[in-house]
Amino acid sequence: MRKIFIDQDKTYLNFVHQTKEGIMIKCVIIDDEANCREDLSALIGYRFKDRLRISGMACSVKEGVSIINASLPDVVFLDIRMPKEDGFQLFNKFDHINFDIVFTTSYEEYAIQAIKHAAFDYLLKPVDPRELEAFLDRFDQRAKKNSMVNKVKLLLAQLESGDEPNILVSLPVGKEFKVVNARDIIYCKADVNYTEIYTYNNAKFVVTKTLGKVEEILNYPFFFRCHKSYLVNLNHIDSYNKIDGYIRMKNQEVIYLADRRIDEFINLFGKEK
């Protein structure tokens, strides 16, 4: 009997936005049968377009892994009985499963097996709209609960910081949230769908969000998008070389300034932050 380990402490990091009905959920559909993929896609588009957004569809586990890595979904609708690799093989492709798995199958015995293997949910094909809606309601409740837990953790950390002028932010790192002082961040570097964060003590961690999303979180006047791949903390700039067009940070990292950002940077650089 194979054992499958799923992270029970979901962080639900990738929500698109809140709607009147609940949370907009990014999902991926993996099913070797084209008609099943299309049927589920059509059902989502007709009945649940305000709650589900399809990031991609795949006909195999291998193709599904690529889409998951590229889109970072909240939920994967996963067929079990597929040629070459069955749906359970998906678990062998990730060190941690930080998205929900919903098994979809035409065979009830597979649905029972899915429950025994720690899956949270399953749907029998053809998918009943009421069953899909029930899953979405359960997902919403889990997401709201986890969101509130993270807000409480952040609030407690802020209260414990005393009178120090810290600006604490919560950033998603893998399946957890890392609470950091925004003032300690020297710069952020884009890495496709992820962002590398560098802090004053030469520490580095990777956030599971694009640089654009990180910029929205770090929406403070002392952060400046100097280049499409870099967001810098003006308080940690050591010097600016106007001839060669680069910024030297206090940790001696050299970051080039995009031509179109030079004028704005010169207006900001040197001001009191």
C-alpha positions as CSV (number, residue, x, y, z in Angstrom):
1,M,0.0,0.0,0.0
2,R,1.5,3.3,-1.1
3,K,1.7,6.1,1.5
4,I,1.0,9.7,0.4
5,F,1.8,12.7,2.5
6,I,-0.1,15.9,2.1
7,D,0.6,19.1,4.0
8,Q,-2.5,19.5,6.2
9,D,-1.5,23.0,7.2
10,K,-2.5,24.7,4.0
11,T,-1.5,28.4,3.6
12,Y,-3.7,29.2,0.6
13,L,-1.2,31.7,-0.8
14,N,-2.4,32.2,-4.3
15,F,-5.8,33.7,-4.1
16,V,-6.7,36.0,-6.9
17,H,-9.3,38.1,-5.1
18,Q,-12.4,38.0,-2.9
19,T,-15.8,37.9,-4.5
20,K,-19.3,38.2,-3.2
21,E,-19.6,34.4,-3.4
22,G,-16.2,33.6,-1.8
23,I,-12.6,33.3,-2.8
24,M,-11.5,33.3,-6.5
25,I,-9.5,30.0,-6.7
26,K,-6.9,29.2,-9.2
27,C,-7.1,25.6,-10.4
28,V,-5.5,23.1,-12.8
29,I,-7.4,20.2,-14.4
30,I,-5.4,17.0,-15.1
31,D,-7.3,14.3,-17.0
32,D,-6.3,12.1,-19.9
33,E,-9.7,12.2,-21.4
34,A,-10.3,15.4,-23.4
35,N,-14.1,15.2,-23.0
36,C,-13.8,15.1,-19.2
37,R,-11.4,18.1,-19.2
38,E,-13.8,20.0,-21.5
39,D,-16.9,19.0,-19.5
40,L,-15.4,20.2,-16.2
41,S,-14.0,23.4,-17.8
42,A,-17.5,24.1,-19.3
43,L,-19.2,23.5,-15.9
44,I,-16.7,25.9,-14.2
45,G,-17.3,28.5,-17.0
46,Y,-21.0,28.3,-16.8
47,R,-21.7,27.9,-13.1
48,F,-18.6,28.9,-11.2
49,K,-16.7,31.5,-13.2
50,D,-16.9,33.9,-10.2
51,R,-15.2,31.4,-7.9
52,L,-12.8,29.4,-10.0
53,R,-10.2,30.4,-12.6
54,I,-8.6,27.7,-14.7
55,S,-4.8,28.2,-14.9
56,G,-4.3,25.3,-17.3
57,M,-5.3,21.8,-18.3
58,A,-3.2,18.7,-18.8
59,C,-3.6,15.2,-20.2
60,S,-0.9,13.6,-18.1
61,V,0.8,13.9,-14.8
62,K,4.0,15.0,-16.5
63,E,2.3,17.8,-18.3
64,G,0.4,18.7,-15.1
65,V,3.5,19.1,-13.1
66,S,4.8,21.7,-15.6
67,I,1.6,23.7,-15.4
68,I,1.5,23.5,-11.6
69,N,5.0,24.8,-11.3
70,A,4.3,27.7,-13.7
71,S,0.9,28.8,-12.3
72,L,1.0,27.9,-8.6
73,P,-2.6,26.9,-8.3
74,D,-4.7,26.6,-5.2
75,V,-6.5,23.5,-6.3
76,V,-5.7,20.6,-8.7
77,F,-8.6,18.5,-10.1
78,L,-6.8,15.2,-10.6
79,D,-8.0,12.1,-12.5
80,I,-6.8,8.9,-11.0
81,R,-7.0,6.3,-13.7
82,M,-4.6,7.5,-16.5
83,P,-2.2,5.6,-18.8
84,K,1.6,5.6,-18.0
85,E,1.2,7.4,-14.7
86,D,-1.9,7.3,-12.5
87,G,-3.0,10.4,-10.6
88,F,-1.3,9.2,-7.4
89,Q,2.1,9.6,-9.1
90,L,1.7,13.4,-8.9
91,F,2.6,13.2,-5.2
92,N,6.0,11.9,-6.1
93,K,6.8,15.0,-8.1
94,F,6.7,17.5,-5.2
95,D,8.5,17.6,-1.9
96,H,5.5,19.4,-0.4
97,I,1.9,19.6,-1.7
98,N,0.9,23.1,-0.8
99,F,-2.3,23.0,-3.0
100,D,-5.5,21.2,-2.5
101,I,-6.0,17.9,-4.4
102,V,-9.5,17.0,-5.6
103,F,-9.6,13.5,-7.1
104,T,-12.0,13.1,-10.0
105,T,-12.9,9.6,-11.1
106,S,-15.7,7.6,-12.8
107,Y,-15.1,4.7,-10.5
108,E,-16.4,4.8,-7.0
109,E,-13.8,2.3,-5.7
110,Y,-11.1,4.8,-6.7
111,A,-12.9,7.5,-4.8
112,I,-12.8,5.3,-1.6
113,Q,-9.2,4.7,-2.2
114,A,-8.5,8.4,-2.5
115,I,-10.0,9.0,0.9
116,K,-7.8,6.3,2.4
117,H,-4.8,8.0,0.9
118,A,-5.5,11.3,2.8
119,A,-7.1,13.3,-0.1
120,F,-9.4,16.0,1.3
121,D,-12.0,15.7,-1.4
122,Y,-13.2,13.8,-4.4
123,L,-15.7,14.2,-7.2
124,L,-17.4,11.4,-9.2
125,K,-17.6,12.0,-13.0
126,P,-19.7,13.4,-14.5
127,V,-19.2,16.1,-11.9
128,D,-22.4,17.1,-10.1
129,P,-22.5,21.0,-9.8
130,R,-23.9,20.6,-6.2
131,E,-20.9,18.5,-5.2
132,L,-18.4,21.0,-6.7
133,E,-20.2,23.9,-5.0
134,A,-20.0,22.0,-1.6
135,F,-16.2,21.6,-2.1
136,L,-15.8,25.3,-2.9
137,D,-17.7,26.2,0.3
138,R,-15.4,23.9,2.3
139,F,-12.3,25.4,0.6
140,D,-13.5,29.0,1.4
141,Q,-13.9,28.1,5.1
142,R,-10.5,26.5,5.4
143,A,-8.9,29.5,3.5
144,K,-10.6,32.1,5.8
145,K,-9.5,30.2,8.9
146,N,-5.9,30.1,7.7
147,S,-5.9,33.7,6.6
148,M,-7.1,34.8,10.1
149,V,-4.5,32.7,11.8
150,N,-1.8,34.4,9.8
151,K,-3.2,37.9,10.5
152,V,-3.2,37.1,14.2
153,K,0.4,35.9,14.1
154,L,1.4,39.1,12.3
155,L,-0.5,41.3,14.8
156,L,1.1,39.5,17.8
157,A,4.6,40.0,16.2
158,Q,3.9,43.7,15.7
159,L,2.7,44.1,19.4
160,E,5.8,42.4,20.6
161,S,8.1,44.7,18.7
162,G,7.4,47.5,21.3
163,D,8.0,51.1,20.3
164,E,10.6,50.3,17.6
165,P,9.7,51.8,14.2
166,N,9.4,48.4,12.6
167,I,7.2,47.7,9.6
168,L,6.4,44.0,9.8
169,V,5.1,42.3,6.6
170,S,4.1,38.7,6.0
171,L,5.6,37.0,3.0
172,P,4.8,33.5,1.6
173,V,7.8,31.2,1.7
174,G,6.9,27.7,0.6
175,K,4.0,26.4,2.8
176,E,4.6,29.1,5.5
177,F,4.5,32.8,6.0
178,K,7.7,34.6,7.0
179,V,7.3,37.8,9.0
180,V,10.1,40.3,8.4
181,N,10.7,44.0,9.1
182,A,10.4,45.7,5.7
183,R,13.1,48.1,6.7
184,D,15.6,45.2,6.9
185,I,15.1,44.3,3.3
186,I,17.9,45.5,1.1
187,Y,16.5,44.5,-2.3
188,C,14.3,42.1,-4.0
189,K,15.2,40.2,-7.2
190,A,12.8,38.6,-9.7
191,D,13.1,34.9,-10.5
192,V,10.3,34.1,-12.9
193,N,7.3,33.3,-10.7
194,Y,9.3,33.7,-7.5
195,T,11.2,36.5,-5.8
196,E,14.5,36.4,-4.0
197,I,14.6,38.6,-0.9
198,Y,17.9,39.9,0.5
199,T,18.1,41.4,4.0
200,Y,20.7,43.5,5.9
201,N,22.3,40.5,7.7
202,N,23.2,38.8,4.4
203,A,20.2,36.5,4.7
204,K,18.3,35.4,1.6
205,F,14.9,33.7,1.2
206,V,12.6,33.0,-1.7
207,V,9.0,34.2,-1.8
208,T,6.4,32.3,-3.8
209,K,5.1,35.4,-5.5
210,T,6.2,37.4,-8.5
211,L,8.2,40.6,-8.0
212,G,5.1,42.6,-9.0
213,K,3.1,41.1,-6.2
214,V,5.9,41.6,-3.7
215,E,6.0,45.2,-4.8
216,E,2.3,45.5,-3.9
217,I,3.0,44.1,-0.5
218,L,6.0,46.4,0.1
219,N,4.1,49.5,-0.9
220,Y,6.2,51.9,1.1
221,P,7.9,55.1,-0.1
222,F,11.4,53.8,0.7
223,F,11.1,51.0,-1.9
224,F,11.8,51.8,-5.5
225,R,11.5,49.6,-8.7
226,C,14.7,50.5,-10.3
227,H,14.6,47.8,-13.0
228,K,12.0,45.2,-14.1
229,S,13.9,42.6,-12.2
230,Y,14.8,44.6,-9.0
231,L,13.1,46.4,-6.2
232,V,15.5,48.3,-3.9
233,N,15.3,49.8,-0.5
234,L,16.4,53.5,-0.8
235,N,17.6,53.4,2.8
236,H,20.2,50.7,1.9
237,I,21.8,52.4,-1.1
238,D,25.4,53.2,-0.6
239,S,26.1,55.1,-3.9
240,Y,24.9,55.8,-7.4
241,N,27.3,55.7,-10.4
242,K,25.7,58.1,-12.9
243,I,28.4,57.4,-15.6
244,D,27.9,53.6,-15.6
245,G,24.3,53.8,-14.5
246,Y,24.4,51.4,-11.5
247,I,23.4,51.5,-7.8
248,R,25.7,50.1,-5.2
249,M,23.9,48.8,-2.1
250,K,25.3,48.8,1.4
251,N,26.0,45.1,1.1
252,Q,28.1,46.0,-2.0
253,E,25.7,44.4,-4.4
254,V,25.7,46.3,-7.8
255,I,22.3,46.7,-9.4
256,Y,21.8,48.5,-12.7
257,L,19.2,51.2,-13.1
258,A,16.9,51.1,-16.1
259,D,17.2,54.2,-18.3
260,R,13.5,55.0,-18.0
261,R,13.8,55.1,-14.2
262,I,16.8,57.4,-13.9
263,D,15.0,60.8,-13.6
264,E,12.5,59.4,-11.0
265,F,15.4,57.8,-9.1
266,I,17.4,61.0,-9.0
267,N,14.4,62.9,-7.6
268,L,14.0,60.3,-4.8
269,F,17.6,59.4,-4.0
270,G,18.9,61.4,-1.1
271,K,15.6,62.5,0.2
272,E,14.8,61.7,3.8
273,K,13.0,58.3,4.0
